Amino acid sequence: MNEPRSTTPRLLPRWAVPVTSGVTALLVWGLQMVTLQTWGASRGASLRGILMQWDAQWMTLISRFGYGGFAVGEAGTPGGDPIQWQSVAFFPGYPFLVRWVAAPVGAVTGLSGADATWVAALTVSVVAAVVMAWGVSRLALDHLWPAVTGRPAGEIASLVTPVVVTVLATAAPMGVVYWMPYSESLYTALTVWAVLMMLRRRYLAAGLLTLAAGLTRLTAAALILTLCLCAVAELWRWFRSGRRRAGFTTVARACAAPVLGAVGTAGYILWADGQAAGVGGYFAAQEQGWHSGFDAGAATLDWLRQWTFTGMTGYVISSWAMILVAVLVVASLWPLLGRWLPWQVWLPAVVTVAITLGSDGVMHSRPRLLLIPVLLLLLPFVVRLTAVLLRRPRWSVLLVPLVIGWTVLGFWVSGAMLIDFEYAI
């Protein structure tokens, strides 16, 4: 049988959790934009200029022109390398979704070209962030809260928890990227809902979400691996139950899910290999264009030795983000072994950390690349703390300064990395 969709008491309307998490996400978005606009104005920068840095340019150009037909620097010019040798590093899920949204946006607003794409990109990112917040809230209430407390969340907890975990997600250090023309909000939303479907044992839905995630980011490999282990777990459960016919449907769906989920990643890489054949295929293009390749953490360790205590603020922030996430992975063994963090949540987070820290590349982008592990691995601790404080009415007010403190920290790191740091993200 499937896991129950929700353990929220029936007295609470069904729309309460998505509305609470959505409104909270939009409030964070509004505050973040005001902060960036004010901070940027003091540096002579516009809000659009701030949000359109680095990968945002690539995403919007790919959305408008596809993987060729434009130039960035020397790439794509008559004397430079083909633009595809760099552009194929960006998976198509986000930019092509933006393209589809840009058409109705242009029809409604009268905008065209870069302006329509800009508005469409912001729309996709904000909507995806709201969907992500809803998924994080459902994950916290339906699975983590009962595991932590031994009972379903009450009405007050079912309203407070979405606020707290939405702030955890969207106001995190470097959480500004969720509101930019980047794929982070879309990919995180797909990841959270895929994990949620795994926990509910709705494996075909999880497979489809993983397929979409695999068209968005390469790190969807972490979800594919998790689906493989879900299939193994279902097979083992089926054999132990005496191979009953009633349970075979779930086993079949669990076994089909990782195959379905791998279609997106595998299909895109095969296509990208053809586009970058002149340089040796997708992974060779990653290495040549972005110096990105798996080296078992050698580049990460070298970076940490060089920049952890000295250098520009952005370098120091990037270094400590990597160190603290590694510590968080170790700390997460406590809730994992205590069975108040499901392994389906833990595994994709830890595999993402391994992929990120085990690869070379643009090191100062690591704080945003580690947002998903931070979210998934901190979530059980945040739910546990929320449960403890809500059980003691006098202590529950402590949630307010904790939420404000996390928001201030997140906004400061986001602003420092995006506005004051020369290399953005």
Helices and strands as residue ranges (DSSP letters): H 16-42, H 47-51, H 55-65, H 84-87, H 93-109, H 113-139, I 140-144, H 145-149, H 155-170, G 175-179, H 184-199, H 203-214, G 218-220, H 221-240, G 245-247, H 248-275, G 277-279, H 282-290, H 298-307, H 313-331, H 333-337, H 343-357, G 363-365, H 366-369, H 371-391, H 393-396, H 399-415, I 416-420
